[in-house]
Amino acid sequence: MADLKIGLVLGSGSARGWAHIGVIRALTEAGIKPDIVCGSSIGALVGAAHASGNLDTLEKWVRALTFWDVVRLLDVKMQGGLIEGVTLMDSFRDTISGTSIEHLSIPFAAVATDLGNGHEVWLQKGPLLPAVRASIALPGLFSPTRIDGRWLVDGGLVNPVPISLCRAMGADFIIAVNLNSDIVGRHLAPRAKQKKETEEPAEGRRDLFDQLLKQINSGLRERALTAWRRERGNGDEPPGMFEVLASAINIMQDRITKSRMAGDPPDQLLSPQLGQLGLLEFDRAGEAIEEGVDCVKRQLPQLQQALERQRR
């Protein structure tokens, strides 16, 4: 099949999603360029940047993010979610082209979830930025987005790795990136010490938590801070609100991903190992991108063989 259409599916995974940048870089270096790109949640954001020709700009931006940059991006509103997301998306407005999805240089689609009926929504036309904003609207953290009269939330709720969408768009060979293979239980274990260059003072991390919860009553805030401290303790205290939320999201996405891929597996699965990254640690982009590159390199011989067999 000489004109083999390669589809790249970028899965959900919050801050782990910066690994998608490394995956795209390594695939391109190996001469593997996708003809179709689909994404869910953070995968939709990175996929949109790639399809619009703005991946270089996005990578430069995320590599420069510091802990306090992340704090400033979290505009707490308490209307539908802890984070409104306006400040965050304004930061991407110049990074991700304002063109419509159907005018992108690479066919692209994002997945979101209809909050009203729970249905999976495929966003394949219309303005790019609102589609990405809807796909990353993780319930409880980011407020939902209204498109065509529907309130939409994170696509990872129904399809964390949207292989079915990519196949429906005409892909013959699908490379899928699953960021959820090693995450279950990570938030309930004592945190491993980070590399020195990525460390932040414990007081600073607690300040981030205060930013997220500043409009919640003092009792809830104190319990949240206790949970935050517990992650750096011996693990004897019961899990707090943030740990429960993060762990529940991890379990949900892991189970849904396994279920969906069992019925519709990709031709090649890439699984970066980034379970050590927290839900909102977007300032650790370098670490995630590096693992994305390494993941492709580890599986490149297998991927090239599979592509060669498909082209015969």
C-alpha positions as CSV (number, residue, x, y, z in Angstrom):
1,M,0.0,0.0,0.0
2,A,2.2,2.8,-1.3
3,D,-0.1,5.6,-0.3
4,L,-0.5,4.4,3.3
5,K,-2.3,7.0,5.4
6,I,-0.6,7.2,8.8
7,G,-2.8,8.4,11.7
8,L,-1.3,9.7,15.0
9,V,-3.5,9.6,18.1
10,L,-2.4,11.7,21.0
11,G,-4.0,10.6,24.3
12,S,-5.1,12.5,27.4
13,G,-2.8,12.9,30.4
14,S,-2.8,16.5,31.8
15,A,0.9,17.6,32.4
16,R,2.2,14.3,31.0
17,G,0.9,15.5,27.7
18,W,4.0,17.5,26.9
19,A,5.5,14.1,26.1
20,H,3.5,14.3,22.8
21,I,5.9,17.0,21.6
22,G,8.8,14.6,22.0
23,V,6.9,11.8,20.3
24,I,6.2,14.0,17.3
25,R,9.9,15.2,17.2
26,A,11.2,11.7,17.2
27,L,8.8,10.4,14.6
28,T,9.6,13.3,12.3
29,E,13.4,12.6,12.7
30,A,12.7,9.0,11.8
31,G,10.9,10.1,8.6
32,I,7.5,9.1,9.9
33,K,5.0,12.0,9.3
34,P,1.3,11.5,10.1
35,D,-1.3,12.3,7.5
36,I,-4.0,12.6,10.1
37,V,-3.8,13.8,13.8
38,C,-6.4,13.2,16.5
39,G,-6.2,14.2,20.1
40,S,-8.0,14.0,23.4
41,S,-7.5,16.6,26.2
42,I,-3.8,17.6,26.3
43,G,-3.3,15.5,23.2
44,A,-5.8,17.7,21.4
45,L,-3.8,20.8,22.4
46,V,-0.4,19.4,21.2
47,G,-2.1,17.9,18.1
48,A,-3.6,21.2,17.2
49,A,-0.3,23.0,17.5
50,H,1.3,20.4,15.2
51,A,-1.5,20.4,12.6
52,S,-1.4,24.2,12.5
53,G,2.4,24.4,12.1
54,N,2.9,25.9,15.6
55,L,4.6,23.1,17.4
56,D,8.0,24.9,17.6
57,T,6.3,27.9,19.2
58,L,4.4,25.7,21.7
59,E,7.5,23.8,22.6
60,K,9.5,27.0,23.2
61,W,6.6,28.2,25.5
62,V,6.2,25.1,27.5
63,R,10.0,24.6,28.0
64,A,10.2,28.1,29.5
65,L,7.3,27.5,32.0
66,T,8.3,27.9,35.6
67,F,6.3,26.8,38.7
68,W,5.2,30.4,39.3
69,D,4.1,30.7,35.6
70,V,1.8,27.8,36.2
71,V,0.4,29.5,39.3
72,R,-0.4,32.7,37.3
73,L,-2.2,30.7,34.6
74,L,-4.6,29.2,37.1
75,D,-7.5,31.7,37.3
76,V,-9.7,30.3,40.0
77,K,-13.4,31.1,39.4
78,M,-15.3,28.3,41.1
79,Q,-17.9,28.3,38.3
80,G,-18.1,24.8,36.8
81,G,-14.5,24.0,37.9
82,L,-11.7,25.3,40.0
83,I,-10.0,26.9,37.0
84,E,-11.8,29.0,34.4
85,G,-9.1,28.5,31.8
86,V,-9.3,31.9,30.1
87,T,-5.8,33.0,31.1
88,L,-4.4,29.6,30.0
89,M,-6.1,29.7,26.6
90,D,-5.1,33.4,26.1
91,S,-1.5,32.1,26.4
92,F,-2.2,29.7,23.5
93,R,-4.0,32.2,21.3
94,D,-0.8,33.2,19.5
95,T,0.6,29.7,19.8
96,I,-2.3,27.9,18.1
97,S,-3.4,29.5,14.9
98,G,-6.9,31.0,15.0
99,T,-7.9,29.3,11.8
100,S,-10.7,26.8,11.5
101,I,-10.1,23.1,11.9
102,E,-11.0,22.3,8.3
103,H,-8.3,24.7,7.0
104,L,-5.4,23.1,8.9
105,S,-2.5,21.8,6.8
106,I,-3.0,18.3,8.4
107,P,-6.5,16.8,8.9
108,F,-7.2,17.1,12.6
109,A,-10.0,16.4,15.1
110,A,-10.4,16.6,18.8
111,V,-12.6,14.6,21.2
112,A,-14.9,16.2,23.9
113,T,-17.7,14.9,26.1
114,D,-21.2,16.3,26.0
115,L,-22.0,17.1,29.7
116,G,-25.7,16.8,29.0
117,N,-25.9,13.3,27.8
118,G,-22.4,11.8,28.2
119,H,-22.0,11.3,24.4
120,E,-18.6,11.4,22.7
121,V,-18.3,14.5,20.5
122,W,-15.9,14.6,17.5
123,L,-14.8,18.2,16.8
124,Q,-13.8,18.2,13.1
125,K,-14.8,21.7,12.0
126,G,-15.2,25.2,13.3
127,P,-12.8,27.4,15.3
128,L,-9.7,25.6,16.5
129,L,-9.2,27.2,19.9
130,P,-12.7,26.5,21.4
131,A,-12.4,22.9,20.3
132,V,-9.1,22.5,22.1
133,R,-10.5,24.3,25.2
134,A,-13.5,21.9,25.3
135,S,-11.3,18.9,24.9
136,I,-9.1,19.8,27.9
137,A,-11.9,20.8,30.3
138,L,-11.2,18.2,33.0
139,P,-14.2,18.1,35.3
140,G,-13.7,19.6,38.7
141,L,-10.6,21.5,37.5
142,F,-11.5,23.3,34.3
143,S,-14.9,24.8,33.6
144,P,-16.8,23.4,30.6
145,T,-17.0,25.1,27.2
146,R,-20.2,25.8,25.3
147,I,-20.1,24.9,21.5
148,D,-23.2,24.7,19.3
149,G,-25.6,24.8,22.3
150,R,-23.8,22.0,24.2
151,W,-21.7,22.2,27.3
152,L,-18.5,20.2,26.6
153,V,-15.9,18.8,28.9
154,D,-12.7,16.7,28.7
155,G,-12.6,14.1,25.9
156,G,-10.7,11.7,28.2
157,L,-13.9,10.9,30.0
158,V,-15.2,8.9,27.1
159,N,-12.2,8.3,24.8
160,P,-8.8,9.0,26.3
161,V,-7.0,7.6,23.2
162,P,-9.3,8.3,20.2
163,I,-8.3,5.5,17.8
164,S,-11.9,5.1,16.6
165,L,-12.0,8.8,15.5
166,C,-8.7,8.5,13.6
167,R,-9.8,5.3,11.9
168,A,-13.1,7.0,10.8
169,M,-11.1,9.8,9.3
170,G,-9.4,7.3,6.9
171,A,-6.2,6.3,8.6
172,D,-4.7,3.0,7.4
173,F,-2.0,2.7,10.0
174,I,-2.5,4.1,13.5
175,I,0.2,5.1,16.0
176,A,-1.4,5.8,19.4
177,V,0.2,7.4,22.4
178,N,-1.1,6.3,25.7
179,L,0.0,8.4,28.7
180,N,-2.0,6.4,31.3
181,S,-0.2,3.1,31.4
182,D,1.7,3.6,34.7
183,I,-0.4,6.2,36.7
184,V,-2.8,4.2,38.9
185,G,-1.9,4.7,42.6
186,R,0.9,7.2,42.0
187,H,-0.8,10.0,43.9
188,L,-1.2,7.8,47.0
189,A,2.4,6.9,47.2
190,P,5.1,9.1,48.8
191,R,6.6,11.3,46.1
192,A,10.0,10.4,44.8
193,K,12.6,13.2,45.0
194,Q,12.7,15.2,41.7
195,K,15.8,16.1,39.9
196,K,17.4,19.2,41.5
197,E,16.7,21.4,38.5
198,T,13.0,20.8,38.7
199,E,12.6,21.0,42.4
200,E,10.4,23.7,44.0
201,P,10.3,24.6,47.7
202,A,7.5,22.8,49.6
203,E,6.2,26.1,50.6
204,G,5.8,27.2,47.0
205,R,3.9,24.0,46.1
206,R,1.6,24.7,49.0
207,D,1.1,28.2,47.7
208,L,-0.1,26.7,44.4
209,F,-2.6,24.7,46.3
210,D,-3.8,27.8,48.0
211,Q,-4.2,29.5,44.6
212,L,-6.5,26.6,43.5
213,L,-8.6,26.6,46.7
214,K,-8.5,30.2,47.8
215,Q,-12.3,30.6,47.4
216,I,-13.1,27.4,49.4
217,N,-13.8,27.7,53.1
218,S,-10.8,27.5,55.5
219,G,-11.7,24.0,56.8
220,L,-11.5,22.5,53.3
221,R,-8.3,24.4,52.6
222,E,-6.7,23.0,55.8
223,R,-7.6,19.5,54.9
224,A,-6.3,20.0,51.3
225,L,-3.0,21.3,52.7
226,T,-2.7,18.3,55.0
227,A,-3.1,16.0,52.0
228,W,-0.5,18.0,50.1
229,R,2.0,17.6,52.9
230,R,1.1,13.9,53.2
231,E,2.5,13.3,49.7
232,R,5.9,14.2,51.2
233,G,5.5,12.2,54.4
234,N,5.3,8.6,55.2
235,G,1.9,7.9,53.8
236,D,0.2,7.1,57.1
237,E,-2.4,9.9,56.9
238,P,-5.6,9.2,54.9
239,P,-5.7,10.6,51.4
240,G,-7.0,14.2,51.1
241,M,-9.3,15.8,48.5
242,F,-6.7,16.6,45.9
243,E,-5.2,13.1,46.1
244,V,-8.6,11.5,45.8
245,L,-9.5,13.6,42.8
246,A,-6.2,12.9,41.0
247,S,-6.3,9.2,41.8
248,A,-9.9,8.9,40.7
249,I,-9.1,10.5,37.4
250,N,-6.1,8.2,36.9
251,I,-8.1,5.1,37.6
252,M,-10.9,6.2,35.3
253,Q,-8.7,7.0,32.4
254,D,-6.6,3.9,32.8
255,R,-9.7,1.6,32.8
256,I,-11.4,3.4,29.9
257,T,-8.2,3.4,27.8
258,K,-7.8,-0.4,28.3
259,S,-11.4,-1.0,27.5
260,R,-11.5,1.1,24.3
261,M,-8.2,-0.3,23.0
262,A,-9.2,-3.9,23.6
263,G,-12.0,-3.5,21.1
264,D,-10.1,-1.2,18.7
265,P,-6.3,-1.6,19.1
266,P,-3.8,0.6,17.3
267,D,-1.2,-0.7,14.9
268,Q,1.5,0.6,17.1
269,L,1.2,1.7,20.7
270,L,3.6,4.1,22.4
271,S,3.5,4.4,26.2
272,P,5.8,7.0,27.7
273,Q,6.5,6.3,31.4
274,L,5.7,9.5,33.2
275,G,3.6,8.4,36.2
276,Q,5.9,10.5,38.5
277,L,4.5,13.7,37.1
278,G,1.6,15.3,39.0
279,L,-1.7,16.4,37.5
280,L,-0.7,20.1,37.2
281,E,3.1,19.9,37.0
282,F,3.1,21.6,33.6
283,D,6.5,23.2,34.5
284,R,8.2,19.8,34.0
285,A,7.9,20.0,30.2
286,G,11.6,19.1,29.6
287,E,11.3,15.9,31.5
288,A,8.1,14.9,29.6
289,I,9.4,15.8,26.2
290,E,12.6,13.8,26.7
291,E,10.6,10.7,27.7
292,G,8.4,11.1,24.6
293,V,11.6,11.1,22.4
294,D,13.0,8.1,24.3
295,C,9.8,6.2,24.1
296,V,9.8,6.4,20.3
297,K,13.5,5.4,20.1
298,R,12.8,2.3,22.2
299,Q,10.1,1.1,19.9
300,L,11.3,2.5,16.6
301,P,12.6,-0.8,15.1
302,Q,9.2,-2.5,15.9
303,L,7.4,0.5,14.4
304,Q,9.4,0.5,11.2
305,Q,8.9,-3.2,10.7
306,A,5.1,-2.8,11.2
307,L,5.0,0.0,8.7
308,E,7.0,-2.0,6.1
309,R,4.7,-5.0,6.5
310,Q,1.6,-2.7,6.0
311,R,3.1,-1.1,2.8
312,R,3.7,-4.4,1.1
